[in-house]
């Protein structure tokens, strides 16, 4: 009997030894918006195409619902204790909150849907020259393609531009990017107002909209155009509609296709599908054993441009002919 038990014990030990331990991926969403959903959909589609799915890898998802406290608690209570093979963070809020913990624990971090990871303090540089345990896909094109398109559309007019942005991290980075552009092109008068980003539940979003409408009312006689930031205010078309309703002024730039459909003149963005695929490729490379410290951050090229020609005509804005070519990938409404 003892011999039989010994043999069974040995067989079980050998069986366990021969099985590879399942890899574990954790995905943290900052919140739920259309852009986030699209990026994550293409991220998972790409993982599946590369042979990564719940049948062979443990995939744990967490939605932070725009609440920094919830995200921090999840990182502290789950990720730090379970040490997954890679943590994927979507959008600036979750990425910035998780960063110090993942750096300390040396857990690979892959981010996407982040506007400017350098300005947000997430990475030291896009090339990963300091060999950090983080890489991902970002949204801000070097050289400020968006600003140059603004310059071409407005031309030589000496106009007043207003921006309302919130304390959400990517919107602060977006404000800095636009301010830098307007500082370089000093002929424009640029004024901006920041409102508090309270969170992402229904009550908090109502307060955000109320504060936003109040700022539009204050600024409407001081500006000729509005621009919206990369983040909650820029991606939700309701803010475009309220600017036009309250001020009668155009929104020249917003940060989602839905916002352009709602009346914003233009939007410049990396290809949504390629953006998700970049993040997925980095994750797969990590699971295959490649060192994340050797990976740079990336952005899909060329940018995708959306234009609302009906809104442009309505407000007497001439869009340069070179942007009217659908064959070049421009999406026109």
Secondary structure, 3 states (H helix, E strand, C coil): CHHHHHHHHHHHHHHHHHCCCCEEEEEEECCCCHHHHHHHHHHHHHHHHCCCCCCCEEEEEEECCCCHHHHHHHHHHHHHHHCCCEEEEECHHHHHHHHHHHHHHCCEEEEEEECCCCCCCCCCCCCCCCCCCEEEEECCCCCCHHHHHHHHHHCCCCCEEEEEEECCHHHHHHHHHHHHHHHHCCCCEEEEEEECCCCCCHHHHHHHHHHHHHHHHHHCCCCCEEEECCCHHHHCHHHHHHHHHHHCCEEEECCCHHHHHCCCCEEEECCHHHHHHHHHHHHHHHHCCCCHHHCCCECCCCCEEEECHHHHHHCCCCCCHHHCCHHHCCEEC
